[in-house]
Structures are given as C-alpha cells and as structure tokens.
C-alpha cells in the first residue's frame, strides 16, 4: 500500500491533535513491512504497508512494555496507538525516535564491539521470564521451512550455486532440534533492525516477530551482519553449542534463500543482503 505524508498528516490531526503542527517527513527504508515517518524531532510514525504486517504492530505494542526494561539497549517506546481512519484501514502507532544508523555488513566500524553488544543483547533477552510468552514467528523447528526453501531454490536455479546451497541446507536440517524450555527471541536481528553509534549497538527495533521458542533464530546476525573473524566471539558470548549454532546458520540461510527470488527485482537492498548471507555461509563451509 502506498502511504504518503498527506495521509499520515490527516491521521495525526484526527487522532493526536496535540502533534498536528509538528513537521512530518518520510524515512527512507528498504523495509518491506512498514512505512516510517518522522514526526517532529523525537517521534516516528509506523504504519503497516499490507494486511500481513498489521499483526506485527499490535503484537509489538502488546509485548514491548514487558520486554524493554530487561534489555541492555534501547527499544522503541510506544507513545500512542492509532486506529483505522478514513484514508487508512489498519491500526498504526507512534513511537519515540531512536537515534543511530543501521550497520552496513562488510563495512562495520568496530566489528568486535558490535559482536560483544549483540551477544549481550541476545543473552539478556533470553533471560527474561518467558512464562505466557507467545510462540515466536520463527520459534519453530527448521524443518517447517523446508518446503519454502526448496521452492525458492528451484526459482534460483542458474542464478546461484543451488547444489552447494542445498547441501548446506540439508546439513542444517540434520542438526538436533531444540529440546530446552522456550525462551524469548527477537526473531529478526538483521542489520535493518539494529541501530549503532560509534560502532556500538544502541538500539534494536521492530519487535513484530518477537516470541518464545528455539533461541537459535537470534544467531542469524552472525552471518547477516558480522564478519567471519568475530563470529566466534559472538558465539561465545551467547553460549551456543554445536547444535544451536548449526540451527542458527540454517535460519540465516533459509531467510536469505526464501527472500532472494522474491525480492530479486523489486527490492535490491534486501536481495543484495540475501546474496551476502549466502556467500558468507558458503565461504565458511569451505
């Protein structure tokens, strides 16, 4: 759905008139789920771009208040829940603005520090009481993604080394399934959901996929964001054993494989990140 400044301005004026006079501008992003608009100097408006993204907004608004105080980095602070309006059919939200920029894989300012910070974040999130937590969007066994991965690989034939990637995927499927108690996981620790300043992790955003289950999914940053030379430090920081590390690698690979053909022509930054992840995992296996 196309969302412009005029639509957002009318929503703000109608539902949060105290903010109606604040400057409003779109925030450029390669994100596929939500549109972002900066409101004044210290707020951001987040609106789902399609029906499937609506649940993520309501999910985030419910669980963020429970999680934020236990995290070592900043998280989005909900300031107001918007309701559907004449020009917009779904719930939306206003949050406090968080300063920082997304890290660029391959051009990190301080990879070792970021690996340390990511390890501390994942560890802290896992320690939060998971009782009554919702099943994570990606808290399921890897095998649940097998059909989607193979369908994507068929579409990628001739464009990547599908034989080598298939072999890596099948290795991941052979890793022992998680047998421990459900724990919290963010579920989407990609570069676009991380904010850094002076090389340090300052905030993690977008909690639409947060939930409890297998914590291995939060290891994806090892291949999606971090370079090979600091992966060991990150792994040590989170205490991942061989099986968990293998599942984490499988999660990173499956996300990249499924996204690549879908976004090949429509979202170049996402497609390029998927190619980067596949390349990193292939290089590591060799």
C-alpha positions in Angstrom: 0.0 0.0 0.0 1.3 3.5 -0.9 1.3 5.8 2.1 2.2 9.5 1.7 2.8 12.4 4.1 -0.7 13.8 3.5 -2.4 10.6 4.7 -0.2 10.4 7.8 -0.8 14.1 8.5 -4.6 13.6 8.4 -4.3 10.6 10.7 -2.2 12.5 13.2 -4.5 15.6 13.1 -7.6 13.5 13.6 -6.3 11.2 16.4 -3.4 13.1 18.0 -4.2 16.7 17.5 -1.5 17.8 20.0 1.1 16.7 17.5 -0.7 18.0 14.4 1.6 21.0 13.9 4.9 19.0 14.0 7.0 18.6 10.9 6.4 15.3 9.1 8.6 13.5 6.6 9.1 10.0 5.3 12.0 8.0 6.5 13.7 6.1 3.6 13.9 2.4 4.3 14.3 -0.9 2.5 11.9 -2.5 5.0 9.1 -4.4 3.4 6.5 -4.5 6.2 6.0 -0.9 7.5 6.3 2.7 6.3 8.0 5.1 8.7 7.5 8.9 9.0 9.5 11.1 11.4 7.2 13.3 13.4 8.9 16.4 14.8 12.4 15.8 16.4 11.6 13.0 18.8 8.8 10.8 17.3 8.3 8.3 14.5 5.0 7.1 13.0 4.9 3.4 11.9 2.2 2.1 9.6 1.8 -1.4 8.1 2.1 -1.5 4.3 0.0 -4.6 3.8 -2.6 -6.7 5.7 0.0 -9.3 6.9 2.0 -6.6 8.7 -0.9 -5.4 10.8 -0.5 -8.2 13.4 3.2 -7.2 13.8 2.1 -3.7 15.0 -0.5 -5.0 17.5 1.9 -7.7 18.7 4.7 -5.2 19.3 2.5 -2.8 21.2 1.4 -5.7 23.5 4.9 -7.2 24.3 7.4 -4.3 24.1 6.4 -2.9 27.5 7.1 -6.3 29.1 10.5 -6.7 27.5 12.1 -3.3 27.2 13.2 -2.9 30.9 15.2 -6.1 30.7 17.2 -5.2 27.7 20.7 -3.6 27.6 20.0 -1.4 24.6 17.1 0.9 23.8 13.9 -0.4 22.3 11.0 1.5 20.7 8.8 3.3 23.2 5.2 3.3 22.2 3.6 6.8 22.6 0.3 6.2 21.0 -1.8 3.6 19.2 -3.6 4.9 16.1 -6.8 3.4 14.9 -8.0 2.9 11.3 -9.1 6.1 9.7 -10.9 7.3 6.5 -7.7 7.1 4.5 -6.0 4.2 6.2 -7.7 0.8 7.0 -5.4 -0.6 9.8 -4.0 0.1 13.2 -0.8 2.1 13.4 1.5 3.5 16.1 3.6 6.4 17.2 6.9 5.7 19.0 9.8 7.7 20.4 12.5 8.4 17.8 15.7 6.5 18.4 19.0 8.0 17.1 21.5 5.8 15.2 22.1 4.3 11.9 21.9 0.7 10.5 25.2 -1.1 10.4 26.5 -2.0 6.9 27.6 -5.6 6.7 31.2 -5.6 5.3 31.8 -2.0 6.5 31.4 -2.2 10.2 33.2 0.5 12.2 34.0 -1.8 15.2 33.0 -5.5 14.4 34.4 -6.8 17.7 32.4 -4.3 19.8 29.2 -5.0 17.8 29.7 -8.7 18.3 30.1 -8.2 22.0 27.0 -5.9 22.2 24.8 -8.3 20.1 25.9 -11.2 22.4 24.9 -9.2 25.5 21.5 -8.3 23.9 20.6 -11.8 23.0 21.7 -13.1 26.4 19.6 -10.5 28.2 16.5 -11.2 26.1 16.8 -14.9 26.7 16.9 -14.3 30.5 13.5 -12.5 30.6 10.8 -14.7 32.0 9.1 -16.5 29.1 6.1 -17.6 31.0 2.9 -16.9 29.0 5.0 -15.5 26.1 3.6 -16.1 22.6 5.1 -18.7 20.3 7.7 -16.9 18.1 7.1 -16.3 14.4 10.4 -18.1 13.9 10.5 -20.2 17.0 9.5 -23.3 15.1 11.8 -26.2 14.0 13.8 -25.6 10.8 12.0 -28.4 9.1 8.9 -26.3 9.0 10.6 -24.1 6.4 11.9 -27.0 4.2 9.2 -26.7 1.5 9.6 -23.0 1.2 13.4 -23.2 0.9 13.2 -25.8 -1.8 10.6 -23.8 -3.8 12.9 -20.8 -3.6 15.9 -22.9 -4.6 14.0 -24.1 -7.7 13.5 -20.4 -8.7 17.2 -19.7 -8.1 18.5 -22.4 -10.4 21.1 -20.9 -12.7 21.4 -17.8 -10.6 23.3 -19.2 -7.6 25.2 -22.4 -6.8 22.0 -24.3 -5.8 23.8 -27.6 -5.4 26.1 -26.3 -2.8 23.4 -24.3 -1.0 21.1 -27.3 -1.0 23.8 -29.4 0.7 24.3 -26.7 3.3 20.5 -26.6 3.9 20.3 -30.3 4.3 23.2 -30.2 6.8 21.2 -27.7 8.9 18.2 -29.9 8.8 20.2 -32.7 10.4 21.1 -30.6 13.4 19.3 -31.8 16.6 16.1 -30.0 17.3 15.8 -27.7 20.3 14.7 -29.6 23.4 15.0 -27.0 26.1 12.4 -24.6 27.6 11.0 -21.9 25.4 13.0 -18.6 25.7 12.5 -15.2 24.2 13.9 -14.4 20.8 13.6 -11.2 18.7 13.3 -13.3 15.6 14.7 -10.8 13.0 18.1 -9.5 14.1 19.0 -8.2 10.6 21.1 -5.1 10.0 17.9 -3.1 9.3 16.6 -3.7 12.8 19.8 -2.7 14.5 21.0 0.9 15.3 24.6 1.7 16.0 26.6 4.8 17.0 30.4 4.9 17.1 30.4 1.2 16.4 28.3 0.2 19.4 24.8 -1.2 19.4 22.5 1.5 20.7 19.0 0.1 19.9 17.2 -2.9 18.5 13.9 -2.1 16.7 10.9 -3.9 15.1 9.5 -6.4 17.6 6.8 -7.7 15.4 8.4 -11.2 15.3 9.3 -11.4 19.0 8.2 -14.6 20.8 9.3 -17.7 22.6 10.7 -20.9 21.3 14.1 -22.1 20.0 16.6 -19.3 20.6 18.8 -20.3 17.7 17.0 -17.9 15.4 18.7 -14.9 17.1 22.1 -16.2 15.9 21.3 -15.0 12.4 23.3 -11.8 13.0 26.5 -13.9 12.9 26.1 -14.2 9.1 23.7 -11.4 8.3 25.7 -8.7 10.0 29.0 -9.8 11.5 32.2 -10.7 9.6 33.8 -14.1 10.0 36.6 -13.0 12.3 34.3 -12.0 15.1 31.7 -14.8 14.8 33.5 -16.9 17.4 33.3 -14.1 19.9 29.6 -13.7 19.3 29.1 -17.4 19.7 31.0 -17.5 22.9 29.0 -14.5 24.2 25.7 -16.3 23.7 27.0 -19.7 24.8 25.8 -21.5 21.6 26.6 -25.2 21.4 27.2 -27.0 18.1 23.6 -27.9 17.6 22.3 -24.4 18.3 25.0 -22.8 16.1 24.1 -25.2 13.2 20.4 -24.3 13.6 21.2 -20.6 13.7 23.2 -20.9 10.5 20.3 -22.8 9.0 17.9 -20.0 9.9 20.2 -17.3 8.4 20.5 -19.4 5.2 16.7 -20.1 4.9 15.8 -16.5 5.4 18.2 -15.5 2.7 17.2 -18.2 0.2 13.4 -17.5 0.6 13.9 -13.7 0.3 16.2 -13.7 -2.7 13.9 -14.8 -5.6 11.0 -12.8 -4.1 13.0 -9.5 -3.9 15.5 -10.1 -6.7 14.0 -7.4 -8.9 11.7 -5.5 -6.5 13.9 -4.7 -3.5 17.7 -4.6 -4.4 19.0 -3.9 -0.9 17.2 -7.0 0.5 18.3 -9.1 -2.4 21.9 -7.9 -2.0 21.8 -8.8 1.7 20.5 -12.2 0.9 23.3 -12.8 -1.6 25.8 -11.6 1.1 24.5 -14.1 3.6 24.6 -17.0 1.2 28.2 -16.0 0.2 29.3 -15.8 3.8 27.9 -19.2 4.7 29.3 -20.8 1.6 32.7 -19.3 2.3 32.6 -20.6 5.9 31.7 -24.1 4.8 34.8 -24.2 2.6 
